[in-house]
Amino acid sequence: MNTIENRYQNIISWFELHNPTAESELIYKTPYELIVAVVLSAQCTDKRVNIITPPFFEKFPDINSLAQSTVADVFEMIKSCSYPNNKSKHLLGLAKMVVEKFKGVVPNDVELLQELPGVGRKTANVIVSVLYNQPAMAVDTHVFRVSARLGLTIKAKTPLDAEKQLVKHIPKHLIARAHHWLILHGRYVCKARKPLCSECGLKDCCVYFQNTK
């Protein structure tokens, strides 16, 4: 067994022991609510999104009600979010396309999801992973940073590079959960500017920590 395989095995074992039930921190009840929350979460905290969505879903309880609204109405509900102008247009366009093209059902296919306004590969991977338990690895800034620091990815220049390396080595049945492991680790421990290395249980196998000693 080579070094990279050992590294993955050790890190996965640690996460399975210390965070066996990792899941999204976004609050949602339906596929519609999740896709709205994920679109809103781009460059915005889950905490802020979870404040915005309850009144949003009270006003727009389903995909049809959102599709029949206006950009101005949507903007009014999400204006405290980052980039509300663009997200208002995306959410309205997304809702209309789901209703008109997909009969009101959020697609379970990454390629089809990316046809929706405001849905890139990362968002599409989140949707199929969380909703449909598919082995898709969504690579956001946390996943990209943490996987590089831990040495799970090597010289990955883009999120897609990182995604390909991660899914190659992580067992399929763990990929969906591993996405949350890496995000939560990046959010609370392996922070961008000041990683909490002294509190990290993975420092003994972390490339970043070894290089800063």
Secondary structure, 3 states (H helix, E strand, C coil): CCHHHHHHHHHHHHHHHHCCCCCCCCCCCCHHHHHHHHHHCCCCCHHHHHHHHHHHHHHCCCHHHHHCCCHHHHHHHHCCCCCHHHHHHHHHHHHHHHHHHCCCCCCCCHHHHCCCCCCCHHHHHHHHHHHHCCCCCCCCHHHHHHHHHHCCCCCCCCHHHHHHHHHHHCCHHHHHHHHHHHHHHHHHCCCCCCCCHHHCCCHHHCHHHHHHC
